[in-house]
Amino acid sequence: MDLTDPPRRPRGESIVPMINVVFLLLIFFLMTSRLSQPEPFEVTPPDAAFEAEPDAELVLFVDGKGRMHFEGAEGKAAIAKLAAAGKAGAPVRLRADAGLEAKTLAGILRQLAAAGLSHAELVVRQP
């Protein structure tokens, strides 16, 4: 009868430090990332010789046919929701399609002014 201890298998590498590193990386990327809503429809900004980064936080999307969208609301409801979300005189970023007619854009700007949003910044791109 053999009463000696059975031979022990060599212990493998611990996986705990690797799991710690993965969780630290996950926390880092979650803390440094900025999540945003996807655009409601494809918008191609008009070309311009000068491009400045807009300062406005509120974004109104306008497609080539004049359809407006702001945080789930469309049309006149989008402007009402935009006016409720913004303070008086708060700038609004317009992401309008390059195919939008100027008279339609002028009408949208009049609607924004009537809602109390008199400062608008049009998003453009350099050709």
N, C-alpha and C positions, 0 to 999 in steps of 0.2 A: 504494500500500500504506500503510495507516494503522497506525503503530506506537505510537500513544498508548494509555494505559491505558483499559480500558473504564470507563464511568461506574459508580461504586459505588452500590448501593442504600442508602438510609438505614437505619441499624440500628434495629430496633424496641426496645421497652422490654424490659429483662431480667426474667425471671420468677423468678429465683433469690431475691430478697428476699421475694417473696410465699410461696414454698415454705418459706423459713426461718421466717416468721411462723406458717404453718400447723403446722409441726412443733413449734415452741415451744408453741403452744396445745394441741396434742395431748399433749405431755409434761406440761403443766400440769394438764390435766384427768385424765390417768391418775394423776398423783401425788396429786391432791387428792380423787379419788373413792374411795368405799368400796363395794366389791362385796359383795353378800350373796346367799345362796341364796334362790330363790323359795320362798314358802310352799307346803308340800305339799298343803294343801287350804284352802278358804275358811273363815276363822274370824271370827265377829262377837263381839267382846268384850262382856261384860255392862256395863250402865249402872251408874254409881256417882256419888255427889255429889262425891267427892274423887278427884282424879286426880294421881298422882305418877309421875314417870319411874322405871321400874324400873332397878336397878343391875346385875342379873344379866346375864352374858354367855351362859350356857347357856339355850337356849330349847326347851321341850317343847311341842309343838302337840297339842291335844286337840280333836276335833270333837264335835258334839252327841250322838253315840252312844257316846262314850268311847274312840274309837280314838286311840291315841297315836302320835306320830311324832317322832323325833330323828335328824337327819343320816342319812337313808336307812333307819333301822331302825324297825320298827313293833311295837307291843304291848309284851310283856315284854322283848323285845330292845332296845327303845328305852330302857327304864329301865336295863338293864344297860350299854348304851353310854353313857348319861348319867352313870351312877355311875363308869364308867371314865374319862370325860373330866373330871369334876369332882373337886375336892379335898374332903376331909371338911369339912362345914360350909359349902361353897360355895353361894351362892344360885342358885336355879333360877327362870327366868322361865316362868310358865305362860300360854300363849296358848290359853285355853279358850273354847269357843263359849258364847254366852249360853243356848243351849238345853240345855246339859249339866245333868243332874240333880245335886243337891247330894250325894246318897249316892254317886254315881259319882265325883264329885270328891274326896269324903272317902276313898274306896277308893284313888284314885290317890295322894293325899297319904300314906296309910299305906304304899303300895308305895315311894314315894320315901324315907320315913323308914327303912324296912327296908333300903334300899340305901345308907343313910348320908347322904342328902341331906335334912336336916331344915329347911332354910330355903327357902321358896318364895314367890314374888311373883306375884300374879295380875294380869294386864294387864286394865285396865278403861278405859272411855271415859265422858266426861261426856255426859249426855243433852241 
